[in-house]
Amino acid sequence: MDKTEALRSIRYDLFEYIQKEVAVDLGSNGLPIGFRHGRERHGITRVLDYFRTQPGWPINAFLVEDDDKEVYFLYFHFLASHPDNRSNEGSWVLSFRILSDRELMALYRRDRKMLLNTAIEKVVDFHGHLCPELVIGVRVSEYAHRYLSGEDFSLIAENTTSAADAIQVLLGTTLGNKRLQVMDFGKHNYTFVVPGDRHMALRLSLKRPHYGDEDRYQGLWEKIRGLEATFDDVVECQRLMDMRIKALCKWDLEDMFDLEELRYGTASTELPALYKICHSCHHEVLTDRAIEYHGNLYCIPCFQRINNAYIGCKIQ
């Protein structure tokens, strides 16, 4: 179970209350590595995330997975009303256990994973979790299936978000077969290049979405990035993120993207790999990624080390 599924389970009340004091073993980094519940010791194999239970408090709560793949919420209850980072007076409490898939009806399992359709289920299996960027990639792929069916296109993506994983899974345009190029400008722009005499290209640009909770969402993200968020803040942020996922799944493609027709020179094709030896590190480097400088070939890292300011390089 990943963190997002656990947070959804909390929102949907898919957990078993325990709320008992327990003995906890801490590692050298201060994170819990095990706890005792009743007569049984549970080894902690993963800390899914950690939180504050109150604003301004030290981090004192952990979402953990034990060696039986059960997920628990564990927190340190401070005796002081306003503990500082040095305070260790209090006790550990095992608050609840997230119900496992085997304990839930199929409907609740699917709700927790938010597998809204088979395409999303497929990309989540590959990517590992569901997020808004992944859904954007699903919708870009939906456009291609709807309007470019039968065309042997390549694609230029202007970001390195999770959307690229969805595109590679659903369209088969991948970095490896050279039909996917990535130019990381941080934009949800996607250009489909259709080879042939037309040299046609279609660019999809994500319109600015309006969810109605932008200020609240931005505020929560700033608290999370600044390590100031409480557990309740993180659960609320996941709720807002899930609302975005549902909205992105429902919107019409025409309402979601701007479409522009472009002229484009050539589409990328997969060519046999040819390697040469870097003059500096002596590692093999793809010929089309090597840089010729003063009669020698260098890989990009070595070239940057010997002449970081040089611009007039020749890409082979």
N, C-alpha and C positions, 0 to 999 in steps of 0.2 A: 504494500500500500504506500502511495506517495503522500506528501504533505497536503496537497490540494484535496485528495479524497478524504483524508482525515479531517480537514477543516470543514468540508461539506457534511461529513457524518455528524459533526458537532452541531452544525446548524439544523440538521434534520432530526436531531435527538437519537441518532443511531449509536448509542453507547450505553454502557452499564456503569452506574454509579458505584464507587467503592468508598471513597472519602475516609481513608484510614491512615494513621501514622505508620510509617515504615522506616526501616533502616536502609540507608543508601550508601553504596561504595562509590567513592569519587576517584577519578584518574588524576594523573599528575597535572593535567590541563584544567582541572576543576570541574570537568563534566562528569555526569553520573555514568558509571560503567556496570552497575548492577543494583538490585534492590531485593529485599526479602518481603514476601507477602505470605502471611501464615507461616507454614513450615518450609515453604519453597523459595529458593533463590532464583531470581530471574537475571540472567546476563543480558546486558544491553548491547546489541550489535550495531545499532544505528541511532543517532540523534537526528530526527527529522527536522526539528527546528527548536529554537529557544526563544523565550519571551520574558517580559515583565508582567506581573499581575496587577501592578498599580503604576500610574505615571510617576516618574522620578525615582522609582525603586531600582536597585540592581537587578540584573537578569536572575530570575529565580524559578522559572518554569520551563519544562522540557517536554516535548512530544517525542517519545522514544519507541523503538521497536525492539522486542526482546528476542531471544534465540529461538522462540517458537513462532516468530513472525506476528506476534500480537502487539498492538499499538496501545500505549498507555500515556496518560497525561500525569506528570509528576511535578510537584512544586514544593519549594521551601517556604514554610509559613513563618514569617518573622514575628517575634514577640513585640519588637518596637513598632510604633505606629509610623515612624518615618526612618527606616533603616538607612545607614550609609553603606558604602562599599566594603567597609571593614566589619560590619555586623554579622555575627554568625549565631546569634541567640534565636532559637526557634526549633522547628522540627520539620522533617520531610513528610509530605502527604501524598499518597497515591489517590488521585482524584477520581479517575474513571478509566475504563477500557473501551476502545472503539470496537464495535461488533464486527466480526470477520464476515467475509462473503458467505461462508457456509451457514451462518446464523441468520442470514437475511433472505427474504423472498427475492426472486429474480428482478422484479420491478424496482425494488430499493437498491439492489446492486447496480443496476443501469443508471438510476438517478444519481447515485453517488459518483459514478464515473462520467456522467453527462455524455454518454454515447448516443448522440441525437440522431445519427444516421450511420449507415455502413461505411461511408467514406471517412467520417470522423473516427470511427472505431479502428479502421485500418491504419490511419496515420498516428493515432494515439499508441497503438501497439508498437509502432516504429520509433516514435519520438519519446514516449515515456510518460507524458502527461498532456493535459488539455489546457490551452491558453488562447487568448484572443488572436495572437499572431498566427497560430496554427490554423485557426478557422479562416483567417484571411487567405492563407495559402490554399485551403480547400475551395474557397469561393473563386479564386483565380483559376484553379484547375477546372471548376465547374464551367466557367466561361469558355475555356479552351475546348472542353468536350462538347459544349453546345454550339459554338460558332466556328470552330476550326477542326471539326471532325474530319479525319482523312488527310489533313495537311501535315506534311513533314516539317514542322517548325522547330526553331530553336528559341530560347527565351533568355532575356537579360533581366535579372532582378537587381534592384538598387538598394538592397539591404541584406543583412545576414541574420535575420530573425528566424523564428521557428517556421515561418511561412515557407522557407526554402525546403524544409524537410517534407512538408505536405506536397509541394510541387514535384519533388523528386519521386515520391512514392506513388502519387496518383497519375502523373503524366509520363513518367519514365524519362524525363529530361533531367539529366544528372550532370554533375561536375565531371564525372569520369568519362562519359560519352561525348563530352564537349558541347552538348546541346543546351546546357545551362551555364551562363556566365554571371558572375556576381560582381557588381560595382557598388561597393558599400558606401552609398551616400546617405544612408539612414532614412530612405523614403520608401513608401509602399507603392513604387512604380514598377510595372512589369511590361516589357516590350516583347511581343511575339514577332519573330522574324520568319517570313515565309520565303523560301528560296524559289528560284525560277526567274523567268523573264520579268515578272512584275516587281521583284525586289520590294515587296510590300512588308510593312511593319505596322503593327497595331499596339499602341501603348495604353495600358490600363493604369489609371492613377486613382488611388483611394481618396474619395472625398472626405472632407473633415466630418467625422461622425458626431452626432449630437445624442447623448444618452440622458441628459437632464440631471446628472449628478457629478459633473466635472469638478466642481470646487471641492466637494467631499472626497472624491477619489484622489485628486491631486494632493490634498492635505494628508490623507492616509499614507500615500506613497512617500511623501517627504518625511513623515515620521518613521516609516520603515527603513528608508535609506539612511536616515540619521540615527538609527538604532535607538529611537525614542518610543517606538510603538509598544503598546500593551498587547496582551493576548487577545483581548476583545477587539482591538484595532485590526489585528491581522485577520481575525475571523470575518469582520465586517468588510475588509478590503477584498477578501476572497469572494464574499457575496456579491459585491459590486462587479468584480471581474467575471463572475459567472453570468450576471445580467448582461454584460457586454457580449459574452459568447453567444447567448441565446439571441440577442438582437442581431449580431452579425450573421447568424444562421438564417434568420427570417427575412432580412432585407432583400428586395429585388436587386439583381445585379446592376440594373440601370440606375438605381438610386444609390448604389454603393460606390460605383466607379465612374470616372470620366473616361471617355474613349477618344483617342486621337489617332488618325492614320498618318503614317510617316513613310518616307522613302529610306531604304537602308541598302548598303552596298552588298555584303555577302553574309551568309549565315555560317556559323562555325560547324566544322565537321570533325569527326574523330579520325586522327591520323596515327600511324604507328609511332611509338615512342622512340626517340633518338636521344642518346645521352652523350655528353662530353665531360671531360675531367676539369674541375675547377683548378686553376693555377695555384691557388693559395692553400685550400684545405684538402685538395686532392680527392674530394668526394665527387661522385657522378651527379650531374645536374642536367635536367632536360634542356635540350639545345635552345628551344624557344623561350626559356627563362634565363639563359646565360647572358652575360653582359661582356661585350668586347671592349677592352681598354688597354691601350698601348701595346696592341698585338697579342694580348693574352685574353683568355676567357675566365670569367669569375662568376660564382654564384652570387645572388643578391646580398646575403649577409656579409660575405668577404669583401665585395665591392664597396659596401657602405663603410666597412672598417678602414679600407685604404684611402677612400676619397669620398667622404660623406657629402661634400659640397658639389661634386661634379654632376652636371646636368646633361651635357651633350653626349650621353652614352648611346651605344648602338645595341638594340635588342636583336639577337640572332633569330 
